[in-house]
Amino acid sequence: MNDYFRSGWVKAGVALLVIGASPLVFIIVAADLGFWPDPNPNPIGPGLLFFFTFWPAVICILIGVLRVRGSRR
């Protein structure tokens, strides 16, 4: 498992996923706990950020996993 996290592709994919998802997850959790001013938020900006970073992150992670598996053989 550590081999995967040494890969730059996997690191970039995980970083992209965290950067893209964290604002949306923060707003959802804050609204659920009552810390957000609107109990039913419609976070368009963070939703679009997640939308545009999710698939590149998945692709980077897949490339990293495939490269690590290929180097093992």
Order of alpha helices (4+ residues) and beta strands (2+ residues): alpha-alpha-alpha
